Amino acid sequence: MSEVRATVGVVWKQESARIVGALLRMVHDVGLAEELAQDALVAAMEQWPVDGVPDNPGAWLTTIARRKAVDHLRRAKRLDGTAVEPRDTAGESSGDDVLRLMFISCHPVLDRDARAALTLRVVAGLSPAEIARAFLVGEPVITQRIAAAKRTLAKSGAAYRLPSGAELSGRLTSVLEVVYLVFNEGYAATSGDDLIRPGLCLEALRLGRLLAELAPDDPEVHGLVALMEIQQSRSAARTGPHGEPVQLHEQNRGRWDRLLINRGFAAMLRARAAGATAAPGPYVLQAAIAVCHAQARTAAETDWGRIAALYGALERLLPTPVVRLNRAVAVGFADRPEAGLALVDELVADPVLRDYHLLPGVRGDLLLRLGRVAEARLELERAASLTRNVAERDFLRARVDATVGSHDATGESGDPAAGAGAGPALGPAVDEFLVGLGEATAFAYRKSLGRVRRALGERTPLATLDPAGVAAAVAAIWPDAAPRGWNRHLAAVRSFTAWAGFPHLAADLRNRALPDESDRVVGGRPSGGEPEPRPRSGVSLRERVLWSMVRESTATIGAVLALDVDDLDLSGRRGPGVTWGEQTAALLPDLIAGRTRGPLFLSDRRPAPARRPGPADLCPETGRRRLSYERAEYLFKQATGRTLRSLRGRDVRDGAALSGRRSGRSAPAR
């Protein structure tokens, strides 16, 4: 029984695309075609253990599936009068059916993830569980993604025919993109514990070879197959004994698979023959680069000059930041590291690469080759923070640790801990900072500071950062942020750097003007030289009083929020530990509005019975609770994009002390 089930599984993986493709030609619905094919598979599971496996199992499954399709179409006609089964197109082969299925699975109306999942399901014959394991997501996610793709195709009215002419070229590009996407996810996994997922690579290779059989006159198809064959040939040499990555120039080339390399060379010859009269496309150019690496017997014999020229041609065809980064690597080897570094530096501010770990990784490599060890450490640490792949992260951090004790060309140690005052690392410091905040504030700050810590490096010592570097990282992370969002991100960075004892790191951060900036009343200027945020028209009375009192008082923000109405001396302009000026004095009577006791600053709504505060924080006259620090901070940031501490024209020691008390720690020494 188990042997029969195994046979059914193998046959299904080999024949499912042809079966579903043939049914698609009849029913013009991917979901229905796959359902009918699954019915045939169920029939095989029931009959083959009893009757034995047929001589031609693929033909058996196809026949049963077609009969079920005919039955379905006839029932549909009887029930609602729809047309009987469409006539099979004369002259079309099973290859045409599979090619049609690949085109419809990779239809441009679907997003990239949906195309990949649907292709692996209906063309490669993988189960949702297998696809989910390959992409490290839950099986329900893949099931929903596939179902949504089928619904989208049905609603879009996508044509179930083979495209031709100019449409064929555009649609074929979409198919090749999906196949290469699947291969790349297996070749260099974006997340998870392992660097390589061999199953995805092999499925992509199988799809590529099938596509080459179905479209033998297209040079790009053969170019993609050549590229994948040669890249896959290196799989055994790409990881060490513990799964750690091994860089190309350090790989044992004796472990490269010569059979796959020869198959890649053969596919490249077919690509050149098919495209003899046309300029090479992007996959042919990338395959040519792979051929250069495969032809070199040692890393030293690699023809980097030719590789750099090929990348130049590819950049002219596809001027993407990733292609430009790869060209910079080639130039760094073909010419000198300085030339490669200059090209990489042109990409640092590109928003497309802001979370791309290979950008700081490449930059760190080039800096190491130039002997600039301290700078290289920071770049490699940033790369480790950005990658989601555990094996790659461990490899990058091992490279960082390997530079400890090294000295760069200027004599500076590569060990950031060398010398006094290195201070805490960025990631742990952010974690400690967030612990001392309220839930709402910590949630908002965690999102902003999470991006910053990944961009600058989890283990980067705060003492090694500088204001220009922080400002550049923030600008690269949120290049197109609206003023309010941008200002909120900056408020999080300023609060953290002040708490950590490095307020100067935020010195180059500049707020963006809000659309209604002209309505704002500008007061004094803090030490950074920026206009101090002040209350605007349209802001509630409570906020205007609070902001004015914080600005005019020397007390902590916590002390201001702790004021009670019955403790105020309005004529003397003071309360317990708090004094205020004329503007606050003019506004206070309207805020009190006849109240004689309870908190001065109240929340907007009454608390729920289960969350009722103690008597000291509840107004007996209105039933509302005292305004919390987190809510006050949130409202101020919503209006100005900055923190309440920025209302003060002096430094932020007051706010830092408050944070220290809230978290049970003393404020760090400045």
C-alpha positions as CSV (number, residue, x, y, z in Angstrom):
1,M,0.0,0.0,0.0
2,S,2.8,2.4,0.9
3,E,4.7,1.6,-2.3
4,V,1.6,2.4,-4.3
5,R,1.1,5.7,-2.5
6,A,4.7,6.6,-3.2
7,T,4.3,5.7,-6.9
8,V,1.2,7.9,-7.1
9,G,3.1,10.8,-5.5
10,V,6.0,10.5,-8.0
11,V,3.6,10.2,-11.0
12,W,1.6,13.2,-9.8
13,K,4.7,15.4,-9.6
14,Q,5.8,14.4,-13.1
15,E,2.4,14.5,-14.8
16,S,0.3,17.0,-12.8
17,A,1.2,20.0,-15.0
18,R,0.2,18.2,-18.2
19,I,-3.0,16.9,-16.7
20,V,-4.1,20.3,-15.3
21,G,-3.0,22.0,-18.5
22,A,-5.1,19.7,-20.6
23,L,-8.1,20.3,-18.3
24,L,-7.5,24.1,-18.4
25,R,-7.9,24.0,-22.2
26,M,-11.4,22.4,-21.6
27,V,-12.8,24.3,-18.7
28,H,-10.9,27.7,-18.8
29,D,-10.6,27.8,-15.0
30,V,-7.4,27.1,-13.1
31,G,-9.2,26.3,-9.8
32,L,-11.7,23.9,-11.5
33,A,-9.0,22.3,-13.6
34,E,-6.9,21.5,-10.5
35,E,-10.0,20.2,-8.6
36,L,-10.8,17.8,-11.4
37,A,-7.2,16.6,-11.6
38,Q,-7.3,16.1,-7.8
39,D,-10.4,13.9,-8.3
40,A,-8.5,11.8,-10.7
41,L,-5.7,11.5,-8.2
42,V,-8.2,10.3,-5.5
43,A,-9.4,7.7,-8.0
44,A,-5.9,6.5,-8.5
45,M,-5.4,6.2,-4.7
46,E,-8.5,4.1,-4.5
47,Q,-8.1,1.8,-7.6
48,W,-4.3,1.3,-8.0
49,P,-3.9,-0.6,-4.7
50,V,-6.6,-3.0,-5.9
51,D,-6.0,-3.2,-9.6
52,G,-2.3,-2.5,-9.7
53,V,-0.4,0.5,-11.2
54,P,-1.3,0.8,-14.9
55,D,1.4,0.6,-17.6
56,N,1.1,4.3,-18.4
57,P,0.0,5.9,-15.2
58,G,0.2,9.5,-16.6
59,A,-2.2,8.6,-19.4
60,W,-4.5,6.8,-17.0
61,L,-4.8,9.9,-14.8
62,T,-5.3,12.2,-17.8
63,T,-8.1,10.0,-19.1
64,I,-9.9,9.9,-15.8
65,A,-9.5,13.6,-15.3
66,R,-10.9,14.4,-18.8
67,R,-13.9,12.2,-18.2
68,K,-14.6,14.0,-15.0
69,A,-14.3,17.3,-16.9
70,V,-16.8,16.2,-19.5
71,D,-19.2,15.1,-16.8
72,H,-18.9,18.4,-15.1
73,L,-19.5,20.4,-18.3
74,R,-22.6,18.3,-19.1
75,R,-24.0,18.8,-15.7
76,A,-23.4,22.5,-15.9
77,K,-25.3,22.6,-19.2
78,R,-28.3,20.7,-17.8
79,L,-28.5,22.9,-14.7
80,D,-27.9,26.4,-16.1
81,G,-27.7,26.1,-19.8
82,T,-24.0,26.9,-20.1
83,A,-22.1,25.7,-23.2
84,V,-21.0,22.1,-23.5
85,E,-17.3,21.2,-23.4
86,P,-15.1,23.5,-25.5
87,R,-13.5,21.8,-28.4
88,D,-9.9,20.9,-28.0
89,T,-7.8,23.1,-30.1
90,A,-6.5,21.1,-33.0
91,G,-2.8,20.6,-33.3
92,E,-2.0,21.6,-29.7
93,S,0.2,19.2,-27.8
94,S,0.6,18.4,-24.2
95,G,3.6,20.8,-24.3
96,D,1.2,23.6,-25.4
97,D,-1.0,22.7,-22.5
98,V,1.9,23.0,-20.0
99,L,3.1,26.2,-21.5
100,R,-0.4,27.7,-21.4
101,L,-0.6,26.7,-17.7
102,M,2.8,28.4,-16.9
103,F,1.6,31.6,-18.6
104,I,-1.7,31.7,-16.8
105,S,0.0,30.9,-13.4
106,C,2.4,33.8,-14.0
107,H,-0.2,36.2,-15.3
108,P,0.7,39.8,-14.7
109,V,-2.6,40.4,-12.9
110,L,-1.2,38.4,-9.9
111,D,1.4,39.8,-7.6
112,R,4.8,38.1,-7.4
113,D,4.2,36.0,-4.3
114,A,0.9,34.8,-5.7
115,R,2.6,33.9,-9.0
116,A,5.3,31.9,-7.3
117,A,2.9,30.0,-5.0
118,L,0.4,29.2,-7.8
119,T,3.2,28.1,-10.2
120,L,4.7,25.7,-7.6
121,R,1.2,24.3,-6.9
122,V,-0.2,23.7,-10.4
123,V,2.9,23.5,-12.5
124,A,5.5,21.9,-10.1
125,G,2.8,19.8,-8.3
126,L,4.0,20.7,-4.8
127,S,1.5,20.6,-1.9
128,P,0.7,23.7,0.1
129,A,2.6,22.2,3.0
130,E,5.7,21.7,0.8
131,I,5.5,25.3,-0.5
132,A,4.9,26.7,3.0
133,R,8.1,24.9,4.3
134,A,10.1,26.2,1.3
135,F,9.1,29.8,2.0
136,L,9.0,29.5,5.8
137,V,5.4,30.6,6.2
138,G,2.4,28.8,7.6
139,E,0.5,26.4,5.4
140,P,-2.8,28.4,5.8
141,V,-1.0,31.4,4.3
142,I,0.0,29.5,1.2
143,T,-3.5,27.9,0.9
144,Q,-5.1,31.4,1.1
145,R,-2.6,32.8,-1.3
146,I,-3.3,30.2,-3.9
147,A,-7.0,30.4,-3.5
148,A,-6.9,34.2,-3.8
149,A,-4.8,33.9,-7.0
150,K,-7.4,31.6,-8.5
151,R,-10.2,34.0,-7.6
152,T,-8.2,36.9,-9.1
153,L,-7.7,35.0,-12.4
154,A,-11.4,34.1,-12.5
155,K,-12.5,37.7,-11.9
156,S,-10.0,39.3,-14.3
157,G,-11.2,37.3,-17.3
158,A,-7.6,36.4,-18.2
159,A,-7.5,34.7,-21.6
160,Y,-6.7,31.0,-21.4
161,R,-4.7,30.9,-24.7
162,L,-1.1,31.0,-25.7
163,P,0.0,34.6,-26.2
164,S,1.7,35.6,-29.4
165,G,3.7,38.4,-30.9
166,A,4.7,41.2,-28.6
167,E,2.4,39.9,-25.9
168,L,4.4,36.6,-25.8
169,S,7.6,38.4,-25.1
170,G,6.1,40.3,-22.2
171,R,4.4,37.3,-20.7
172,L,7.4,35.1,-21.1
173,T,9.4,37.6,-19.1
174,S,6.9,37.2,-16.2
175,V,7.3,33.4,-16.3
176,L,11.1,33.7,-16.3
177,E,10.9,36.1,-13.4
178,V,8.9,33.7,-11.3
179,V,11.2,30.7,-12.1
180,Y,14.3,32.7,-11.2
181,L,12.5,34.0,-8.0
182,V,11.9,30.5,-6.9
183,F,15.5,29.5,-7.7
184,N,17.0,32.5,-5.8
185,E,14.9,31.9,-2.7
186,G,16.4,28.4,-2.6
187,Y,19.9,29.5,-3.6
188,A,20.2,32.3,-1.0
189,A,17.3,32.0,1.5
190,T,16.1,35.4,2.7
191,S,15.2,34.1,6.1
192,G,15.4,31.0,8.3
193,D,18.3,29.0,9.7
194,D,19.8,27.6,6.5
195,L,21.6,29.4,3.7
196,I,20.3,27.1,1.0
197,R,17.0,25.4,0.4
198,P,17.9,22.7,-2.2
199,G,14.3,21.7,-2.9
200,L,13.4,25.1,-4.3
201,C,16.5,25.2,-6.5
202,L,15.7,21.8,-7.9
203,E,12.1,22.7,-8.6
204,A,13.2,25.9,-10.4
205,L,15.7,24.0,-12.4
206,R,13.0,21.4,-13.4
207,L,10.6,24.2,-14.4
208,G,13.4,26.0,-16.4
209,R,14.4,22.8,-18.3
210,L,10.7,22.2,-19.1
211,L,10.3,25.7,-20.3
212,A,13.4,25.3,-22.5
213,E,11.7,22.3,-24.1
214,L,8.5,24.2,-24.7
215,A,10.1,27.4,-26.0
216,P,13.3,26.2,-27.7
217,D,13.7,29.3,-29.9
218,D,13.9,31.8,-27.1
219,P,17.5,32.7,-26.0
220,E,16.5,34.1,-22.6
221,V,14.9,30.8,-21.6
222,H,18.2,29.0,-22.4
223,G,20.1,31.8,-20.7
224,L,18.1,31.4,-17.5
225,V,18.7,27.6,-17.6
226,A,22.4,28.1,-18.1
227,L,22.6,30.5,-15.2
228,M,20.7,28.2,-12.8
229,E,22.7,25.1,-13.9
230,I,26.0,26.8,-13.2
231,Q,24.9,28.4,-9.9
232,Q,23.5,25.1,-8.7
233,S,26.8,23.4,-9.5
234,R,28.5,25.3,-6.7
235,S,25.9,24.3,-4.0
236,A,28.1,21.7,-2.3
237,A,31.0,24.1,-1.9
238,R,28.9,27.1,-0.7
239,T,28.5,26.0,2.9
240,G,31.0,24.8,5.5
241,P,30.7,21.8,7.8
242,H,28.4,23.7,10.2
243,G,26.3,25.3,7.5
244,E,28.2,28.6,7.5
245,P,28.5,30.4,4.1
246,V,31.7,30.1,2.1
247,Q,32.5,33.0,-0.1
248,L,33.0,32.4,-3.8
249,H,36.7,33.1,-3.9
250,E,37.3,30.8,-0.9
251,Q,35.3,27.8,-2.2
252,N,36.9,24.5,-3.0
253,R,36.3,24.3,-6.7
254,G,37.0,20.6,-6.7
255,R,33.6,20.2,-5.1
256,W,31.8,22.0,-8.0
257,D,29.5,19.7,-9.9
258,R,31.1,19.3,-13.4
259,L,28.0,17.7,-14.8
260,L,25.9,20.7,-14.0
261,I,28.6,23.0,-15.3
262,N,28.7,21.2,-18.6
263,R,24.9,21.3,-18.8
264,G,25.1,25.0,-18.2
265,F,27.7,25.5,-20.9
266,A,25.4,23.5,-23.3
267,A,22.5,25.7,-22.5
268,M,24.6,28.8,-23.0
269,L,25.5,27.5,-26.5
270,R,21.8,27.1,-27.3
271,A,21.1,30.6,-26.0
272,R,23.8,32.0,-28.3
273,A,22.5,30.1,-31.3
274,A,18.9,31.1,-30.7
275,G,19.9,34.8,-30.2
276,A,22.6,35.0,-32.9
277,T,20.9,37.9,-34.6
278,A,19.9,39.9,-31.5
279,A,21.6,41.6,-28.6
280,P,21.9,39.4,-25.5
281,G,19.2,39.8,-22.9
282,P,19.6,40.0,-19.1
283,Y,19.6,36.3,-18.4
284,V,22.1,35.6,-21.2
285,L,24.4,38.3,-19.8
286,Q,24.1,36.9,-16.2
287,A,24.8,33.4,-17.6
288,A,27.9,34.7,-19.3
289,I,29.1,36.1,-16.0
290,A,28.5,32.7,-14.4
291,V,30.4,31.0,-17.3
292,C,33.4,33.3,-16.5
293,H,33.5,32.0,-12.9
294,A,33.0,28.4,-13.9
295,Q,35.9,28.6,-16.4
296,A,38.4,29.8,-13.9
297,R,40.3,26.9,-12.3
298,T,41.2,29.1,-9.3
299,A,39.9,32.3,-7.9
300,A,43.1,34.1,-9.0
301,E,42.4,33.1,-12.6
302,T,39.0,34.8,-12.6
303,D,38.7,37.2,-15.5
304,W,37.3,40.1,-13.5
305,G,37.8,42.6,-16.3
306,R,35.4,40.7,-18.5
307,I,33.0,40.2,-15.6
308,A,33.0,44.0,-15.0
309,A,32.4,44.6,-18.7
310,L,29.4,42.2,-18.7
311,Y,28.0,43.9,-15.6
312,G,28.4,47.2,-17.4
313,A,26.3,45.8,-20.3
314,L,23.7,44.4,-17.9
315,E,23.5,47.8,-16.1
316,R,22.8,49.5,-19.4
317,L,20.0,47.0,-20.0
318,L,18.7,46.9,-16.4
319,P,20.0,50.0,-14.5
320,T,18.8,48.7,-11.1
321,P,20.6,49.4,-7.8
322,V,21.3,45.7,-7.3
323,V,23.0,45.4,-10.7
324,R,25.0,48.5,-10.0
325,L,26.1,47.0,-6.6
326,N,27.2,43.8,-8.4
327,R,29.2,45.8,-10.9
328,A,30.9,47.7,-8.0
329,V,32.1,44.3,-6.6
330,A,33.5,43.3,-10.0
331,V,35.2,46.7,-10.5
332,G,36.7,46.4,-7.0
333,F,38.4,43.2,-8.1
334,A,39.2,44.2,-11.7
335,D,40.6,47.6,-10.9
336,R,41.2,48.3,-7.2
337,P,39.1,48.4,-4.0
338,E,39.0,52.3,-4.1
339,A,37.2,52.2,-7.4
340,G,34.6,49.7,-6.2
341,L,34.1,51.6,-3.0
342,A,33.4,54.8,-4.9
343,L,30.6,53.1,-6.9
344,V,29.2,51.6,-3.7
345,D,29.1,55.0,-2.0
346,E,26.9,56.3,-4.8
347,L,24.3,53.7,-3.7
348,V,24.3,54.4,0.0
349,A,21.4,56.9,-0.1
350,D,19.3,54.8,-2.6
351,P,16.0,54.0,-0.9
352,V,15.7,50.7,-2.8
353,L,18.7,49.3,-0.9
354,R,18.0,50.8,2.5
355,D,17.2,47.3,4.0
356,Y,19.4,45.3,1.6
357,H,22.1,43.7,3.8
358,L,24.5,43.1,0.9
359,L,25.1,46.9,0.5
360,P,26.9,47.3,3.9
361,G,28.3,43.8,3.4
362,V,30.0,44.7,0.2
363,R,31.1,48.0,1.6
364,G,32.6,46.2,4.6
365,D,34.5,43.9,2.3
366,L,36.0,46.7,0.3
367,L,36.9,48.6,3.5
368,L,38.7,45.5,4.9
369,R,40.7,45.2,1.7
370,L,41.7,48.9,2.0
371,G,42.8,48.3,5.6
372,R,40.1,50.5,7.1
373,V,39.2,47.9,9.8
374,A,37.2,50.1,12.2
375,E,34.9,51.3,9.4
376,A,34.6,47.8,8.0
377,R,33.5,46.5,11.4
378,L,30.6,48.9,11.5
379,E,29.5,48.0,8.0
380,L,29.6,44.3,8.6
381,E,27.7,44.7,11.8
382,R,25.0,46.7,9.9
383,A,24.8,43.9,7.4
384,A,24.4,41.3,10.1
385,S,21.5,43.4,11.6
386,L,19.7,43.7,8.3
387,T,19.8,40.1,7.1
388,R,17.0,37.7,8.2
389,N,18.9,34.6,7.5
390,V,20.5,33.1,10.7
391,A,23.4,31.4,8.9
392,E,24.4,34.6,7.1
393,R,24.0,36.7,10.3
394,D,26.3,34.4,12.2
395,F,28.8,34.4,9.4
396,L,28.9,38.2,9.3
397,R,29.2,38.6,13.0
398,A,32.0,36.0,13.0
399,R,33.8,38.2,10.5
400,V,33.3,41.2,12.7
401,D,34.7,39.3,15.7
402,A,37.7,38.2,13.6
403,T,38.8,41.8,13.2
404,V,39.1,42.3,16.9
405,G,42.6,43.4,17.7
406,S,43.4,44.3,14.1
407,H,44.7,47.8,13.2
408,D,43.7,49.7,10.1
409,A,45.9,51.7,7.8
410,T,45.7,54.7,10.2
411,G,46.7,52.6,13.2
412,E,43.2,52.7,14.7
413,S,42.2,49.4,16.4
414,G,39.4,47.4,14.8
415,D,38.1,46.6,18.2
416,P,35.5,49.2,19.2
417,A,36.0,48.2,22.8
418,A,39.6,49.3,22.7
419,G,40.0,52.5,24.6
420,A,37.9,54.0,27.3
421,G,34.3,55.1,27.0
422,A,33.2,52.8,24.2
423,G,29.8,52.7,25.9
424,P,26.9,50.3,25.3
425,A,26.0,48.7,22.1
426,L,23.0,50.1,20.2
427,G,20.7,47.1,20.2
428,P,20.9,46.3,23.9
429,A,20.7,50.0,24.8
430,V,17.4,50.4,22.8
431,D,16.0,47.3,24.6
432,E,16.8,48.8,28.0
433,F,15.4,52.2,27.0
434,L,12.1,50.7,25.9
435,V,11.6,48.8,29.2
436,G,11.4,52.0,31.0
437,L,8.5,53.4,28.9
438,G,4.8,53.0,29.1
439,E,3.1,50.5,26.8
440,A,1.8,52.9,24.2
441,T,5.0,54.9,24.0
442,A,7.2,51.8,23.9
443,F,5.1,50.4,21.0
444,A,5.5,53.6,18.9
445,Y,9.2,54.0,19.7
446,R,9.9,50.3,19.1
447,K,8.9,50.6,15.4
448,S,11.0,53.6,14.8
449,L,14.1,52.5,16.8
450,G,13.8,49.0,15.3
451,R,14.6,50.3,11.9
452,V,17.4,52.5,13.1
453,R,19.1,49.7,15.1
454,R,19.0,47.5,12.0
455,A,20.4,50.2,9.8
456,L,23.2,51.1,12.1
457,G,24.0,47.6,13.5
458,E,22.7,45.9,16.6
459,R,26.1,45.6,18.2
460,T,27.5,48.9,17.1
461,P,28.8,50.8,20.2
462,L,27.1,54.2,20.6
463,A,30.4,55.9,21.2
464,T,31.5,55.0,17.6
465,L,28.5,56.7,16.0
466,D,28.5,60.3,14.9
467,P,25.6,62.8,14.2
468,A,26.2,62.8,10.4
469,G,26.0,59.0,10.2
470,V,22.8,58.9,12.3
471,A,21.2,61.6,10.2
472,A,22.2,59.8,6.9
473,A,20.8,56.5,8.2
474,V,17.5,58.1,9.2
475,A,17.3,59.8,5.9
476,A,17.8,56.5,4.0
477,I,15.3,54.7,6.1
478,W,12.4,57.2,5.6
479,P,13.3,59.2,2.5
480,D,9.6,59.9,1.5
481,A,8.0,60.1,5.0
482,A,5.4,62.8,5.4
483,P,6.3,65.6,7.8
484,R,4.3,64.3,10.7
485,G,5.6,60.7,10.4
486,W,9.2,62.0,9.9
487,N,9.0,64.2,12.9
488,R,7.6,61.3,15.1
489,H,10.5,59.1,14.0
490,L,13.0,61.9,14.9
491,A,11.3,62.3,18.3
492,A,11.9,58.6,19.1
493,V,15.6,59.0,18.1
494,R,16.1,62.2,20.1
495,S,14.4,60.6,23.2
496,F,16.6,57.5,23.0
497,T,19.9,59.4,22.4
498,A,19.2,61.8,25.3
499,W,18.3,58.9,27.6
500,A,21.5,57.0,26.7
501,G,23.7,59.9,27.4
502,F,24.6,60.7,23.7
503,P,22.2,63.6,22.9
504,H,24.8,65.0,20.4
505,L,24.0,62.0,18.0
506,A,20.7,63.7,17.2
507,A,22.3,67.1,16.5
508,D,22.0,66.8,12.7
509,L,18.3,65.7,12.7
510,R,16.0,68.4,11.4
511,N,12.2,68.4,11.6
512,R,10.2,68.8,8.4
513,A,7.7,71.7,8.3
514,L,4.1,70.7,8.8
515,P,1.5,71.8,6.1
516,D,0.0,74.3,8.6
517,E,3.4,75.5,9.9
518,S,2.2,79.1,9.5
519,D,-0.4,78.6,12.2
520,R,2.2,77.8,14.8
521,V,3.4,80.2,17.4
522,V,7.2,80.0,17.6
523,G,8.9,80.6,20.9
524,G,12.5,80.4,22.0
525,R,15.2,78.3,20.3
526,P,16.7,75.2,22.0
527,S,20.4,74.5,22.0
528,G,20.1,72.7,18.6
529,G,19.1,76.0,16.9
530,E,15.6,74.7,15.8
531,P,12.4,76.6,16.5
532,E,10.8,75.4,19.8
533,P,7.4,73.7,19.1
534,R,4.6,75.7,20.7
535,P,0.8,75.1,21.0
536,R,-1.2,75.9,17.9
537,S,-4.7,77.2,17.3
538,G,-7.2,74.4,17.2
539,V,-5.4,72.5,19.9
540,S,-7.6,71.6,23.0
541,L,-7.4,73.9,26.1
542,R,-5.9,71.0,28.2
543,E,-3.0,70.6,25.8
544,R,-2.3,74.3,25.6
545,V,-2.2,74.6,29.3
546,L,0.0,71.5,29.7
547,W,2.5,72.6,27.0
548,S,2.7,76.1,28.3
549,M,3.3,75.0,31.9
550,V,6.0,72.5,30.8
551,R,7.7,75.2,28.8
552,E,7.5,77.9,31.6
553,S,8.2,75.6,34.6
554,T,11.4,74.2,35.9
555,A,9.7,71.1,37.2
556,T,9.8,67.6,35.6
557,I,7.0,66.7,33.2
558,G,5.9,64.0,35.7
559,A,5.5,66.7,38.4
560,V,3.4,68.8,36.1
561,L,1.0,65.9,35.3
562,A,0.8,65.1,39.1
563,L,-0.7,68.5,40.0
564,D,-4.2,68.5,41.7
565,V,-6.6,71.4,41.5
566,D,-6.8,71.8,45.3
567,D,-3.0,72.2,45.6
568,L,-2.8,75.2,43.2
569,D,-2.0,78.7,44.3
570,L,-3.4,80.6,41.3
571,S,-2.4,84.1,42.6
572,G,1.1,82.9,43.4
573,R,1.4,80.9,40.1
574,R,2.7,77.8,41.8
575,G,1.9,74.3,43.0
576,P,3.8,71.5,44.7
577,G,7.2,71.7,43.1
578,V,5.9,73.6,40.1
579,T,5.8,77.3,39.1
580,W,4.5,78.9,35.8
581,G,4.4,82.2,33.9
582,E,1.8,84.6,32.5
583,Q,0.6,82.5,29.6
584,T,-0.3,79.5,31.8
585,A,-1.8,81.8,34.4
586,A,-4.1,83.2,31.8
587,L,-5.3,79.8,30.7
588,L,-5.6,77.9,34.0
589,P,-9.0,79.3,35.2
590,D,-10.7,78.1,32.0
591,L,-9.2,74.7,32.4
592,I,-10.3,74.3,36.1
593,A,-13.8,75.5,35.2
594,G,-15.1,75.6,38.8
595,R,-13.5,72.3,39.9
596,T,-12.3,72.3,43.5
597,R,-10.4,69.0,43.7
598,G,-9.0,66.1,41.8
599,P,-6.3,65.9,39.1
600,L,-5.6,69.1,37.1
601,F,-5.1,67.4,33.8
602,L,-7.8,64.8,33.0
603,S,-8.2,62.1,30.4
604,D,-10.9,62.4,27.7
605,R,-13.0,59.5,28.9
606,R,-14.1,57.8,32.1
607,P,-12.2,54.6,32.8
608,A,-13.8,51.2,32.5
609,P,-14.8,49.5,35.8
610,A,-12.1,46.9,35.4
611,R,-9.4,49.6,34.9
612,R,-10.5,52.1,37.6
613,P,-7.5,53.9,39.1
614,G,-6.9,54.7,42.7
615,P,-8.7,57.7,44.4
616,A,-5.7,60.0,44.0
617,D,-5.8,59.7,40.2
618,L,-9.6,60.0,39.8
619,C,-11.6,63.2,39.6
620,P,-14.6,62.8,42.1
621,E,-16.5,65.5,40.2
622,T,-16.2,64.3,36.6
623,G,-15.3,60.6,37.1
624,R,-12.3,60.9,34.7
625,R,-8.8,59.8,35.5
626,R,-5.5,61.7,35.5
627,L,-3.9,62.2,32.1
628,S,-1.1,59.7,31.7
629,Y,2.4,60.7,30.6
630,E,2.2,58.3,27.6
631,R,-1.1,59.9,26.4
632,A,0.3,63.4,26.8
633,E,3.5,62.5,24.9
634,Y,1.4,60.9,22.1
635,L,-0.8,64.0,21.7
636,F,2.2,66.3,21.5
637,K,3.9,64.1,19.0
638,Q,0.8,64.0,16.9
639,A,0.7,67.7,16.8
640,T,4.4,68.5,16.4
641,G,6.3,65.4,15.7
642,R,8.5,66.0,18.7
643,T,8.7,65.0,22.4
644,L,7.4,67.0,25.3
645,R,11.0,67.5,26.5
646,S,11.7,69.6,23.3
647,L,9.4,72.3,24.8
648,R,12.3,73.3,27.1
649,G,14.8,75.8,25.9
650,R,17.6,74.0,27.8
651,D,18.9,70.5,27.7
652,V,17.0,67.3,28.2
653,R,18.3,66.2,31.6
654,D,14.8,66.7,33.1
655,G,13.4,64.1,30.7
656,A,16.2,61.7,31.1
657,A,15.8,61.8,34.9
658,L,12.2,61.0,34.5
659,S,12.9,58.0,32.3
660,G,15.5,56.8,34.8
661,R,13.0,57.0,37.7
662,R,10.2,55.3,35.6
663,S,12.5,52.3,34.9
664,G,14.0,52.1,38.4
665,R,17.4,53.2,37.1
666,S,19.4,56.3,37.7
667,A,19.9,58.6,34.8
668,P,23.2,58.0,33.1
669,A,26.0,60.5,33.7
670,R,26.5,63.0,31.0
